[in-house]
Each structure stands twice: as C-alpha cells, then as structure tokens.
Amino acid sequence: MNYLGESLFPGQLGHFLIILSFFASLVASIAYYKSTRLGLEKKVDDWKKLARFFFHH
C-alpha cells in the first residue's frame, strides 16, 4: 500500500547499505583468514591489502 507523499528511497538506501556492509565484512573476514593461513609473504601482503580495503570501506 502506497500513501500520497510517501518516500521509500531512504528505506531502500538503508537496506542496500546494510547488505553492502555485510558483504564487505564477510570478504574482509575471509581475506584476513586467508592471510593468516598462507606461508608466502607476497600472497599474505595481497590478502591483507584486500582485507584492509574492505574493512575500511
């Protein structure tokens, strides 16, 4: 049911941002886990960079 003058955009934006933050936290967690399990220094740095990017954004 839609009401006159109703604005759904703020609710849709909030829903999108919650999904985006969940995805970013999931990717950051996986990347941090992978960086602790690898023995190669180059790959560890790559995974840490990816994890830090998703953690901060």
C-alpha positions in Angstrom: 0.0 0.0 0.0 1.4 3.4 -1.0 0.5 6.6 0.6 0.5 10.0 -1.0 3.8 11.8 -0.5 5.4 8.7 0.8 9.1 8.4 0.1 10.6 4.9 0.0 14.1 5.9 -1.0 15.6 6.3 2.5 14.4 2.8 3.4 15.7 1.3 0.2 19.0 3.1 0.6 19.4 1.8 4.2 18.6 -1.7 3.1 21.2 -1.5 0.4 23.9 -0.1 2.8 23.2 -2.9 5.3 23.6 -5.6 2.6 26.8 -3.8 1.4 28.3 -3.7 4.9 27.5 -7.3 5.5 29.2 -8.3 2.2 32.3 -6.1 3.0 32.6 -7.6 6.4 32.3 -11.1 5.0 35.0 -10.5 2.4 37.3 -8.8 4.9 36.9 -11.8 7.3 37.7 -14.3 4.6 40.7 -12.3 3.4 42.1 -11.9 6.9 41.7 -15.7 7.4 43.5 -16.4 4.1 46.3 -14.1 5.0 47.0 -15.9 8.3 47.0 -19.4 6.6 49.4 -18.7 3.7 53.1 -19.0 4.1 54.2 -16.9 1.1 55.0 -13.4 2.0 53.8 -11.9 -1.3 50.4 -13.6 -1.1 50.0 -12.6 2.5 50.5 -8.9 1.7 48.0 -9.2 -1.2 45.3 -10.7 1.1 46.0 -8.2 3.8 45.6 -5.3 1.4 42.3 -6.7 0.2 41.1 -7.3 3.7 42.1 -3.8 4.8 40.3 -2.2 1.8 37.1 -4.0 2.6 37.4 -3.4 6.3 37.8 0.4 5.9 35.2 0.8 3.1 
